[in-house]
Amino acid sequence: MAKKVKFPLKMADESQVRTLDELREHFDLASVLSYYANGRLVEWLNDRYYEDEAANVNTLDSSAGDFKIKLCEIFGVAYSEEKVGDVDLAVISDRNERRERLKKYTANDKILAAVDRVAFSQEDLADLLDDNIMEIYLCGERFKIPESKGGVTYIGVDNPKVTVPASYTEKGIKFKNVIFDTDDIIRRAKETTNQIEAANLWYIAAAEHGNAEAQYRLGGCFEAGTGVEKDLEEAVKWLNKAVNQGYDNAKIALSNLLDTIQTKGIVRSDSFVAEYEGDFYYCLDGVIYKENKDGSLKAKILESEIGYDSLVINNGWLYAGDYPKILRVSLRDISVPHKEIDSESECFTVNGDFIYTTDGTCITKINILTDERIDVYKEDGIISDLTIVGEYLFFICNSKIYKLALKDEINPVPVLLSGEHCVESMYISSDAIYFCIHGGWHNFINKKGEVMHGVKFVLMSSDSDGKNVMRIKELSGEFTESNVEELWIHDGYLYFRNGYIQDGGEVYRESINNDIGVFLIETNDRNYIDICIVGNSLFVKKSPSFMEKLDGRPDTITRYDMNGAMLQKIY
């Protein structure tokens, strides 16, 4: 027969009493009353065969005025009103009931000892807050946390669901082991007209509970600067979290954002338009112009004798190519002196405090602050089309696409991305590489109904590691001896320039996912054209022939929507 384990009585001085002598030595009326109320006192006495004392305790009337005195007499302990104070048996009984209720959810001694700070209902919570309790245990299905009481820490027992105020972090309210009522948070975020409150609510649902829609919405807040300070890195972080949970809208938004960052940050080396904080900057006829976001001002901001041929904006700095120099200008503070950086190339791109430039056979990394120069990569061939995406530098060398890790400065190993294909032009997106290759010769009927002999061009792609190189489609433009250049991708469409300098130029749009090609823009006046995409606008730069240049005919830039409708003639 199993031996029964005899439990001790725990007194206020933390002593564990097992005999009557020990009980008399450490006697604490409040603790003894607690054991009396839950029946454990009589059980303790019977377990030790203190049968007379157990019988006497059972005969007591707890409602009698001398109840506490009689209880002390049973154990031979003097009763002291001053020492006992106002010990209410009803309160003790209620506390014992609450403790037994709490035991159904936890066996944690720390929580059980804090039963007086446990809320089982919203009414209990209100009472505890009125008593200015700063650490509260929540034991129930659902609680609504008030905004008015700051600095309180709420600890869940059995993971209750809570509705929280949008400003709980600012109020110093903290939570442990609770489940946020995400549906309620999302509903409030959608209904409120306060942008800051909405952003806070999206953050709660996204960060604290990992809700995919909230992560997507929060990414949008950071992208647009709605209710929070604009931060594209944060936007990418939260959108990426939503993408990892399979949220389809986030996939589209992230792709567009990364493409926008790529064009707005101008990591390509072939751009003539850039945008910074809503203002546009143009490189035209060797001059850099600025247009305010509301279109109210178009002004020259940089001129040189030789003329600027490209521009890059990165982290609030404008870089303009003025061979054999690159000029750096602060867009945040016009009082900062301009800085000239010697460069032997017109092809460059920027990453933080470093410029990457190439003279055609060598890629050089220039520290803008110290002018220290490191030859990152050399090759017997032609290097062009420098593009930085994330931590990698992409480029074309000998008609092949390669990438280098920016962190590798000593003997870097380039990674071949385009296989054995001969690349005509490329576009680097956030998650893939797109490039065009020569697909052979064929006969076709042009727009005039004439049979022409020309070139087929094929759009290819690979992932960012050069794996899964695959054919996407044959482009539908009319290519004679012309080439596919100036590749840009926006919202699932490929935009490119087609045409010889002598024949004028054409701009085409092709869907990446189907065989429909759309002819957008044509120039039949012997213009050479360049294109670039910034935000949701397509910019076309037209340059007249050499002889027309001598006659004083200027370059022009025209802004179109993404369907080819003209929006604005810039210059």
C-alpha positions in Angstrom: 0.0 0.0 0.0 1.4 3.4 -1.0 2.4 5.7 1.8 0.5 9.0 1.8 2.7 12.1 1.4 2.1 14.5 4.3 2.2 18.1 3.2 3.6 20.9 5.5 1.9 24.2 6.3 3.7 27.2 4.9 3.8 30.2 7.2 4.4 33.9 6.4 8.1 33.6 7.4 8.5 30.9 4.7 8.9 28.2 7.2 7.5 24.7 6.4 5.8 23.4 9.6 5.2 19.7 10.1 4.5 19.4 13.9 2.4 21.3 16.4 5.5 22.6 18.1 6.7 24.0 14.8 3.3 25.5 14.2 3.3 27.2 17.6 6.8 28.5 17.0 6.1 30.0 13.6 2.4 30.6 14.1 0.8 33.1 11.6 -2.9 33.6 12.0 -3.5 34.8 8.5 -1.9 31.7 7.0 -3.7 29.4 9.4 -7.0 31.1 8.6 -6.3 30.5 4.9 -5.7 26.8 5.5 -8.8 26.7 7.7 -10.9 28.2 4.9 -9.8 25.6 2.3 -10.0 22.6 4.7 -6.3 21.9 4.5 -5.8 22.7 8.3 -8.1 19.8 9.4 -6.5 17.5 6.9 -3.0 18.4 8.1 -4.0 17.7 11.7 -5.6 14.3 10.8 -2.6 13.2 8.8 -0.5 13.6 11.9 -3.1 12.0 14.3 -3.7 15.3 16.1 -7.3 14.1 16.4 -8.4 16.2 19.4 -7.2 19.4 17.8 -8.9 18.4 14.5 -12.2 17.7 16.3 -12.0 21.1 18.1 -11.3 23.0 14.8 -14.3 21.3 13.2 -16.6 22.5 16.0 -15.7 26.2 15.5 -18.2 28.7 14.2 -16.4 31.0 11.8 -19.2 33.6 12.1 -18.8 33.9 15.9 -17.2 37.1 17.2 -14.6 35.2 19.2 -13.7 32.7 16.3 -10.1 33.9 15.9 -9.5 33.8 19.7 -10.9 30.2 20.0 -8.7 29.1 17.0 -5.6 30.4 18.7 -6.6 28.7 22.0 -6.8 25.3 20.3 -3.1 25.5 19.4 -2.0 27.2 22.7 -1.1 30.5 21.0 -1.8 33.9 22.5 -4.2 36.0 20.4 -3.0 39.6 19.7 -5.3 42.0 17.9 -2.4 44.3 17.0 -0.3 41.5 15.5 -3.3 40.0 13.6 -4.7 43.2 12.2 -7.9 43.1 10.1 -7.8 39.5 8.8 -11.1 38.9 7.0 -12.0 35.2 6.7 -14.4 36.0 3.8 -11.5 37.6 1.9 -9.3 34.6 2.7 -12.0 32.2 1.5 -12.4 34.1 -1.7 -8.7 34.2 -2.3 -8.6 30.4 -1.8 -11.4 29.9 -4.3 -9.5 32.1 -6.8 -6.3 30.2 -6.2 -8.1 26.9 -6.9 -9.5 28.3 -10.0 -6.1 29.5 -11.1 -4.6 26.1 -10.6 -6.8 24.8 -13.4 -4.6 26.9 -15.8 -1.2 26.8 -14.2 1.0 25.1 -11.6 3.5 27.9 -11.6 4.1 28.8 -7.9 5.1 32.4 -8.8 1.7 33.0 -10.5 -0.2 31.1 -7.8 1.4 33.3 -5.2 0.3 36.4 -7.1 -3.3 35.4 -7.2 -4.3 38.8 -5.9 -3.0 40.3 -9.1 -4.9 38.0 -11.4 -7.8 39.2 -13.5 -10.3 36.5 -14.5 -12.7 39.1 -16.1 -12.7 42.6 -17.6 -14.3 43.7 -14.2 -11.4 42.2 -12.3 -9.0 44.0 -14.6 -10.7 47.3 -14.0 -10.5 46.8 -10.2 -6.7 46.0 -10.4 -6.1 49.1 -12.5 -8.0 51.2 -10.1 -5.7 49.9 -7.4 -2.7 51.0 -9.5 -1.4 47.4 -9.9 1.5 47.7 -12.5 1.9 43.9 -13.2 -1.3 42.1 -13.9 -1.9 38.4 -14.9 -4.7 37.8 -17.3 -6.6 34.5 -17.0 -9.6 34.4 -19.3 -10.5 34.2 -23.0 -10.5 37.9 -23.9 -9.6 41.3 -22.4 -9.7 44.9 -23.7 -6.7 46.8 -22.6 -7.4 50.5 -21.8 -5.1 53.2 -23.3 -5.4 55.5 -20.3 -3.3 53.3 -17.9 0.4 53.5 -19.1 3.4 51.6 -17.8 1.4 48.4 -17.0 2.8 44.9 -17.8 0.2 42.3 -18.7 1.2 38.6 -18.5 -1.1 36.0 -20.0 -2.1 32.8 -18.3 -3.2 30.2 -20.9 -2.6 32.7 -23.7 -5.7 35.0 -23.5 -6.7 37.1 -26.6 -6.3 40.9 -26.0 -7.5 44.0 -27.8 -4.8 46.6 -27.5 -4.6 50.4 -28.1 -2.7 51.6 -31.1 -0.3 53.7 -29.0 0.5 51.0 -26.4 4.2 51.2 -27.1 4.3 54.9 -26.6 2.3 54.4 -23.3 4.9 52.0 -22.0 2.4 49.1 -22.0 4.0 45.7 -22.3 2.7 42.2 -22.9 3.9 38.6 -22.3 2.2 35.4 -23.3 -0.9 36.9 -24.9 -2.5 36.7 -28.3 -3.4 40.0 -30.0 -6.9 40.2 -31.5 -5.6 40.6 -35.0 -9.1 40.8 -36.6 -10.0 43.7 -34.4 -6.7 45.5 -35.0 -7.0 45.2 -38.8 -10.6 46.4 -38.6 -9.6 49.4 -36.6 -6.6 50.1 -38.9 -8.9 50.1 -42.0 -11.6 52.3 -40.3 -9.4 55.0 -38.7 -8.7 58.2 -40.6 -5.6 58.9 -38.4 -2.6 57.8 -40.5 -0.3 57.5 -37.5 -2.8 55.4 -35.6 -3.3 53.2 -38.6 0.4 52.7 -39.0 0.7 51.8 -35.3 -2.1 49.3 -35.6 -0.6 47.7 -38.7 2.7 47.4 -36.8 1.1 45.7 -33.9 -0.6 43.1 -36.1 2.5 42.7 -38.3 5.3 42.7 -35.7 3.6 41.2 -32.7 1.4 38.6 -34.4 3.0 38.1 -37.8 -0.2 38.8 -39.8 0.6 38.7 -43.5 -1.9 41.4 -44.6 -0.7 43.7 -41.8 2.9 43.1 -42.9 1.9 44.0 -46.5 0.0 47.1 -45.3 2.9 48.2 -43.0 5.3 47.9 -45.9 3.0 50.2 -47.9 3.1 52.7 -45.0 6.9 52.8 -45.0 7.0 53.0 -48.8 4.7 56.0 -49.0 5.6 57.6 -45.6 2.0 57.3 -44.4 1.8 57.6 -40.6 5.5 56.8 -40.3 8.8 58.3 -41.7 9.4 57.1 -45.2 11.9 54.2 -45.2 12.2 52.0 -48.2 14.4 49.5 -46.4 11.7 49.0 -43.8 9.2 48.7 -46.6 11.2 46.0 -48.3 11.6 44.2 -45.0 7.9 44.0 -44.2 6.8 43.2 -47.7 9.3 40.4 -47.8 7.9 39.0 -44.6 4.4 39.0 -46.2 5.8 37.4 -49.4 7.3 34.6 -47.3 3.9 33.9 -46.0 2.5 33.6 -49.5 0.6 36.9 -49.6 0.1 37.5 -53.3 -0.5 41.2 -53.2 2.8 41.6 -51.4 4.7 39.7 -54.1 3.5 42.3 -56.7 4.1 45.2 -54.4 7.6 44.0 -53.5 8.6 43.4 -57.1 7.4 46.9 -58.1 9.1 48.5 -55.1 12.4 46.9 -55.8 12.2 47.9 -59.4 11.3 51.4 -58.3 14.2 51.5 -55.9 16.4 50.3 -58.7 15.2 53.2 -61.0 14.8 55.8 -58.3 18.1 55.0 -56.7 19.5 54.9 -60.2 21.9 52.0 -59.8 22.1 51.6 -63.6 24.8 53.3 -65.5 22.7 54.5 -68.5 20.1 56.8 -67.1 19.3 60.4 -68.0 16.4 60.9 -65.6 16.3 60.5 -61.8 13.9 61.4 -59.1 14.6 62.6 -55.5 11.8 63.4 -53.0 9.4 64.1 -55.8 11.6 66.4 -57.8 12.9 65.2 -61.2 16.4 65.7 -62.6 17.3 65.5 -66.3 20.5 65.2 -68.2 19.9 67.0 -71.5 22.4 68.5 -74.0 25.1 68.1 -71.5 23.2 70.1 -68.8 21.5 68.9 -65.6 18.1 70.4 -65.1 15.8 70.2 -62.1 12.0 70.2 -62.2 10.0 70.7 -59.0 7.5 68.0 -58.1 4.6 70.3 -58.9 6.1 71.2 -62.3 6.5 74.9 -61.2 10.2 75.3 -62.0 12.6 73.9 -64.6 16.0 75.3 -63.9 19.6 74.6 -64.9 21.6 73.4 -61.9 24.8 72.1 -63.5 26.7 73.1 -66.7 30.1 72.2 -68.0 32.3 72.9 -71.0 32.3 69.2 -72.1 28.8 68.4 -71.0 27.3 65.9 -68.7 26.2 62.6 -70.3 24.6 60.7 -67.4 23.4 61.1 -63.8 22.9 58.9 -60.8 21.1 59.8 -57.5 22.0 57.8 -54.4 21.3 58.6 -50.7 20.6 62.3 -51.4 23.6 62.9 -53.6 23.6 63.6 -57.3 26.4 62.2 -59.4 26.9 63.6 -62.9 29.3 62.2 -65.5 31.6 64.9 -67.0 34.4 63.0 -68.5 37.1 62.7 -67.3 35.4 63.6 -64.0 32.4 62.7 -61.9 30.7 65.6 -60.0 29.1 64.9 -56.7 26.4 67.4 -55.5 24.3 67.3 -52.3 20.6 67.5 -52.9 19.9 67.8 -49.1 22.1 70.8 -48.4 23.0 73.2 -51.3 25.7 74.8 -49.1 27.8 71.7 -49.2 30.7 72.2 -51.7 30.6 70.1 -54.9 33.2 67.4 -55.1 35.0 66.4 -58.3 36.2 62.8 -58.6 38.7 61.8 -61.3 37.4 59.1 -63.6 38.7 57.6 -66.8 35.2 56.4 -67.8 31.7 57.7 -68.6 30.2 54.4 -67.3 29.7 54.4 -63.6 27.3 53.5 -60.8 27.2 54.3 -57.1 26.7 52.4 -53.9 26.8 54.3 -50.6 30.2 56.1 -50.4 31.7 54.2 -53.3 31.7 54.7 -57.1 32.1 51.7 -59.4 33.5 52.7 -62.8 34.9 51.0 -65.8 37.2 52.0 -68.6 36.1 49.0 -70.6 38.6 46.5 -69.4 38.8 47.1 -65.6 36.2 47.8 -62.9 37.5 50.3 -60.3 36.0 51.0 -56.9 36.6 54.6 -55.7 36.1 55.6 -52.1 34.3 59.0 -52.5 35.5 60.3 -49.1 39.2 59.2 -49.3 39.7 58.9 -53.0 41.2 55.4 -52.4 41.0 53.3 -55.5 40.9 49.5 -55.9 40.8 47.6 -59.1 38.1 45.1 -58.4 38.1 43.2 -61.6 40.1 43.1 -64.9 39.4 41.3 -68.1 40.7 41.2 -71.7 37.4 42.3 -73.2 34.8 45.0 -73.1 33.0 45.7 -69.8 29.8 47.7 -69.8 26.3 48.1 -68.3 27.3 48.4 -64.6 24.3 47.7 -62.4 24.1 47.3 -58.6 21.3 45.4 -56.9 21.6 44.6 -53.2 25.1 43.3 -52.4 26.1 42.5 -56.0 27.5 44.3 -59.0 26.2 43.1 -62.3 27.9 43.8 -65.7 28.3 42.6 -69.2 31.7 41.5 -70.4 32.4 40.0 -73.8 28.6 39.6 -74.4 28.2 37.6 -71.1 26.5 38.7 -67.9 28.4 38.3 -64.7 28.0 39.4 -61.1 30.5 40.2 -58.3 29.9 40.3 -54.6 30.6 43.9 -53.4 32.2 42.6 -50.2 34.8 40.7 -52.2 37.6 43.2 -53.0 40.6 40.8 -53.2 40.6 38.4 -56.1 36.8 38.3 -56.6 35.4 35.5 -58.6 32.8 36.6 -61.1 29.7 34.4 -61.4 28.5 33.7 -65.0 24.7 34.3 -65.2 23.8 34.0 -68.9 25.3 30.7 -69.8 26.9 30.4 -73.2 24.5 32.9 -74.8 25.7 36.0 -76.6 23.9 38.8 -74.8 22.8 42.0 -76.6 21.3 43.8 -73.5 20.1 43.1 -70.0 17.9 44.1 -67.2 18.4 43.1 -63.5 15.2 42.9 -61.4 14.9 42.1 -57.7 14.7 38.3 -58.3 15.7 37.6 -61.9 18.0 38.6 -64.8 16.4 39.3 -68.2 18.5 39.5 -71.3 18.1 39.4 -75.1 20.1 37.2 -77.4 20.5 37.1 -81.2 18.1 34.3 -82.4 19.1 34.0 -86.0 17.7 35.5 -89.3 14.2 35.3 -90.8 11.8 36.9 -93.2 8.9 39.0 -91.8 6.2 41.4 -93.1 6.6 44.9 -91.7 3.9 47.4 -90.8 3.8 48.6 -94.5 3.1 45.1 -95.7 6.6 44.7 -97.1 8.6 41.5 -96.9 11.8 42.1 -94.9 14.8 40.1 -94.0 15.8 40.6 -90.4 17.0 39.4 -87.1 15.1 37.4 -84.5 15.7 38.4 -80.9 14.8 36.2 -78.0 14.1 37.2 -74.4 15.8 35.0 -71.9 16.0 34.9 -68.1 17.9 33.3 -65.2 17.8 33.5 -61.5 20.3 35.7 -59.6 22.7 32.8 -59.3 22.8 32.0 -63.0 20.8 28.9 -62.6 17.7 28.0 -64.5 18.6 29.9 -67.7 15.5 29.7 -69.8 13.9 31.0 -73.0 10.9 33.2 -72.4 9.7 34.3 -75.8 10.7 35.7 -79.2 10.2 39.4 -79.4 7.7 40.7 -81.9 9.4 43.9 -83.0 10.5 44.5 -86.7 14.3 44.0 -86.5 16.3 44.5 -89.7 19.9 45.3 -88.8 18.9 47.0 -85.6 19.4 45.8 -82.1 17.4 45.5 -78.9 18.7 47.9 -76.4 17.7 49.9 -73.2 15.9 47.0 -71.6 13.5 48.0 -68.8 10.9 45.9 -67.0 7.9 47.4 -65.2 4.8 45.7 -63.8 5.2 42.6 -65.8 6.1 44.3 -69.1 9.4 44.6 -71.0 10.2 47.9 -72.6 13.0 48.3 -75.1 14.4 50.4 -77.8 14.8 49.2 -81.4 16.3 51.0 -84.3 19.4 52.3 -86.0 20.5 55.8 -85.6 20.0 56.4 -89.3 16.5 55.1 -89.3 15.1 56.7 -86.2 14.0 54.6 -83.3 11.1 52.7 -81.9 9.9 51.9 -78.4 8.2 48.6 -77.9 6.3 47.0 -74.9 6.1 43.3 -74.6 4.3 41.3 -71.9 6.7 38.9 -70.2 3.9 36.3 -69.8 2.3 36.1 -73.2 3.0 36.7 -76.9 1.4 40.1 -77.3 3.8 42.9 -78.3 2.7 46.5 -78.4 4.4 49.1 -80.6 4.4 52.3 -78.5 6.5 55.2 -79.9 8.2 55.8 -83.3 10.5 58.5 -84.5 11.0 58.9 -88.2 13.2 62.0 -88.1 16.5 60.3 -87.9 16.7 60.8 -84.1 18.7 58.5 -81.9 16.6 57.7 -78.9 17.3 56.5 -75.3 14.6 55.4 -72.8 14.4 55.0 -69.1 11.6 54.3 -66.6 11.3 56.3 -63.3 8.3 55.5 -61.1 5.3 55.0 -63.3 6.6 57.1 -66.2 8.5 56.2 -69.4 11.0 58.9 -70.5 12.2 59.1 -74.1 15.2 61.1 -75.0 15.6 62.1 -78.7 19.0 63.2 -80.0 19.2 64.6 -83.6 21.9 63.6 -86.0 25.4 65.1 -85.9 24.7 67.5 -88.7 21.4 68.6 -87.1 23.3 69.1 -83.9 25.7 71.5 -85.7 22.7 73.4 -86.9 21.7 73.9 -83.3 18.9 71.4 -83.0 18.6 70.4 -79.3 17.9 67.1 -77.6 14.4 66.6 -76.2 13.0 64.5 -73.4 9.3 63.5 -73.5 7.4 61.9 -70.6 4.8 59.1 -71.4 2.6 57.0 -69.4 3.3 53.2 -69.4 0.9 52.8 -72.3 2.8 55.2 -74.6 0.4 58.2 -74.2 2.4 61.5 -74.0 2.1 63.3 -70.7 4.6 66.1 -70.9 7.4 67.4 -73.2 10.1 68.3 -70.8 12.5 70.2 -73.0 
